[in-house]
Amino acid sequence: MSEENLIKITDMEYRMITDFLKSNYGIDMGEEKKSLLVSRLGCLLKEKGFLSFSEFYKYVINDLSGDALVLLIDRLTTNHTYFMREVEHFDYFKNIVLPMIIKDNKEKDLRIWSAGCSTGEEPYTLSMIINDFFLTGKLFWNTKVLATDISTNALNKAIKGVYTLAEIEMLPKMWQNKFFEKVDDEKFKINGEIKNEVIFRRFNLMENVFPFKNKFHVIFCRNVMIYFNNQTKTELINKFYDITEPGGYLFIGHSESIGRDNSKYKYVLPAIYRKQVI
């Protein structure tokens, strides 16, 4: 749909929607993203028969089912990911982090969180690495990976675990054969061995308190904070720190960084940070 056919947004409407997104979800659109918001939501307004952004906003905040809110978030957030993205992170996780975590882990409980898991490639990759690492010894460990995202559409695809041949071609051939079942000539499905190891949940990282009983050994939150302003990033990183086990790790995206004065995490490598052992 061309821009001239889209519903126009007033400055007041733009502030109203962006303030709502920022205060509730940490998403900082900024004035420079007005055209992005209009193009992504404008088509939605036309589809649903709304005559203005104000009308749509009222619909979102008054919809008790939450479906309208899910629709808004799904349209505005980009769920771009792929298997083995930033592969050096997975190498470090396999070669350094896993051996270190299991060394003194008497509970045999491995706690890993993929925060902002998008369509599932990241947590499934982590589970495949864990599977290869433990081999038969995995039977004695709790190795389930928690995977959360705010986008219902992304989570639905992740839960189905169906990917095209092009989407899995970055994975080692051995993994393709071992962990995927052929659906047809173009589609492949994660098998039960890996699928059952990943727990998918919808979760908003802007929650004031994270509802987890135990702290995590590893948190992956990559290319999520690009939507947040500096204050929101700092607050989120500090919440991550509080629920990280001493000696545990935080992985963020290579386009992101943590200021030395904004967190107690210690820099390890680009986009890899560690909580010091007490």
Buried (B, 14 or more C-beta within 10 A) or exposed (E): EEEEEBBEBEEEBBEBBBEBBBEEBBBBBEEEBBEEBBBBBBBBBBEEEBEBBBBBBBBBEEBEEEEBBBBBBBBBBEBEBBBBBBEEBBEBBBEBBBEBBBEEBEEEEBBBBBBBBBBBBBBBBBBBBBBBBBEEEBEEBEBBBBBBBBBBBBBEBBBEBBBEBEBBEBBEEEBBEBBBEEEEEEBBBBEEEBBEBBEBEBBEBBEEEBEEEEBBBBBBBBBBBEBBEEEBBBBBBEBBBEBBBEBBBBBBBBEBBBEEEBBEBEEBEEBBBBBEEE
